Amino acid sequence: MVKDDKQMQASVDQITKLMDSLISDTSVPKNVRGAVGEAKAKLNAAGDYTERVSSAIYKIDEVSTDINLPPQARTVIWNILSALESIKEDP
């Protein structure tokens, strides 16, 4: 199924909300919040969706295995990665 721009933007908005929840969570290590913030900026930048999503996936994947990541934050990270992968696979 091909998503149109409105559907794609709606998906990006949902992912951005998940990212915002991590960024504002003080129990999440600072380096992880920073990486999620960078991924959010890449995702919301101008340009091709595929490139933006790939950049965001790469950045979040770097911190997804951080040993200091609280379990609830790890679940949110996995949800974000899953949502980003679904966008990437279904342009």
One Martini backbone bead per residue (centre of mass of N, CA, C, O) as a GRO file, in nm:
protein
   91
    1MET     BB    1   0.094   0.037   0.025
    2VAL     BB    2   0.053   0.367  -0.059
    3LYS     BB    3   0.152   0.661   0.072
    4ASP     BB    4   0.067   0.963   0.136
    5ASP     BB    5   0.156   1.263   0.261
    6LYS     BB    6  -0.052   1.268   0.492
    7GLN     BB    7   0.011   0.990   0.611
    8MET     BB    8   0.310   1.037   0.653
    9GLN     BB    9   0.279   1.284   0.843
   10ALA     BB   10   0.115   1.135   1.057
   11SER     BB   11   0.338   0.934   1.129
   12VAL     BB   12   0.552   1.142   1.205
   13ASP     BB   13   0.389   1.274   1.433
   14GLN     BB   14   0.373   1.022   1.614
   15ILE     BB   15   0.678   0.983   1.643
   16THR     BB   16   0.738   1.261   1.762
   17LYS     BB   17   0.580   1.215   2.025
   18LEU     BB   18   0.758   0.986   2.127
   19MET     BB   19   1.018   1.149   2.129
   20ASP     BB   20   0.922   1.367   2.329
   21SER     BB   21   0.884   1.174   2.569
   22LEU     BB   22   1.189   1.107   2.591
   23ILE     BB   23   1.312   1.394   2.608
   24SER     BB   24   1.134   1.461   2.884
   25ASP     BB   25   1.274   1.216   3.022
   26THR     BB   26   1.486   1.207   3.306
   27SER     BB   27   1.548   0.883   3.306
   28VAL     BB   28   1.693   0.944   3.054
   29PRO     BB   29   1.969   0.957   2.914
   30LYS     BB   30   2.131   1.218   2.770
   31ASN     BB   31   2.238   1.074   2.512
   32VAL     BB   32   1.961   0.969   2.423
   33ARG     BB   33   1.810   1.236   2.405
   34GLY     BB   34   2.001   1.355   2.194
   35ALA     BB   35   1.958   1.139   1.973
   36VAL     BB   36   1.652   1.181   1.950
   37GLY     BB   37   1.670   1.478   1.872
   38GLU     BB   38   1.829   1.431   1.611
   39ALA     BB   39   1.623   1.242   1.479
   40LYS     BB   40   1.394   1.446   1.477
   41ALA     BB   41   1.534   1.654   1.297
   42LYS     BB   42   1.572   1.464   1.055
   43LEU     BB   43   1.270   1.390   1.016
   44ASN     BB   44   1.182   1.717   0.995
   45ALA     BB   45   1.323   1.765   0.754
   46ALA     BB   46   1.405   1.832   0.453
   47GLY     BB   47   1.301   1.596   0.210
   48ASP     BB   48   1.334   1.277   0.176
   49TYR     BB   49   1.183   1.032   0.347
   50THR     BB   50   1.391   0.803   0.330
   51GLU     BB   51   1.634   0.963   0.437
   52ARG     BB   52   1.511   1.060   0.702
   53VAL     BB   53   1.442   0.782   0.819
   54SER     BB   54   1.724   0.656   0.804
   55SER     BB   55   1.862   0.860   0.990
   56ALA     BB   56   1.684   0.807   1.237
   57ILE     BB   57   1.741   0.509   1.270
   58TYR     BB   58   2.045   0.526   1.306
   59LYS     BB   59   2.043   0.706   1.562
   60ILE     BB   60   1.864   0.522   1.745
   61ASP     BB   61   2.022   0.254   1.718
   62GLU     BB   62   2.276   0.347   1.875
   63VAL     BB   63   2.089   0.364   2.167
   64SER     BB   64   1.913   0.093   2.205
   65THR     BB   65   2.166  -0.055   2.388
   66ASP     BB   66   2.172   0.099   2.634
   67ILE     BB   67   2.238   0.010   2.962
   68ASN     BB   68   2.082   0.280   3.097
   69LEU     BB   69   1.810   0.201   2.989
   70PRO     BB   70   1.504   0.204   3.058
   71PRO     BB   71   1.256  -0.014   2.995
   72GLN     BB   72   1.038   0.194   2.895
   73ALA     BB   73   1.232   0.332   2.691
   74ARG     BB   74   1.299   0.086   2.519
   75THR     BB   75   1.011   0.045   2.417
   76VAL     BB   76   0.990   0.317   2.272
   77ILE     BB   77   1.227   0.274   2.084
   78TRP     BB   78   1.107   0.025   1.942
   79ASN     BB   79   0.853   0.169   1.840
   80ILE     BB   80   0.999   0.374   1.669
   81LEU     BB   81   1.154   0.179   1.489
   82SER     BB   82   0.905   0.035   1.378
   83ALA     BB   83   0.770   0.284   1.252
   84LEU     BB   84   1.005   0.361   1.068
   85GLU     BB   85   1.019   0.095   0.910
   86SER     BB   86   0.729   0.113   0.793
   87ILE     BB   87   0.787   0.364   0.627
   88LYS     BB   88   1.030   0.264   0.464
   89GLU     BB   89   0.870   0.009   0.335
   90ASP     BB   90   0.613   0.236   0.281
   91PRO     BB   91   0.628   0.494   0.055
   0.00000   0.00000   0.00000
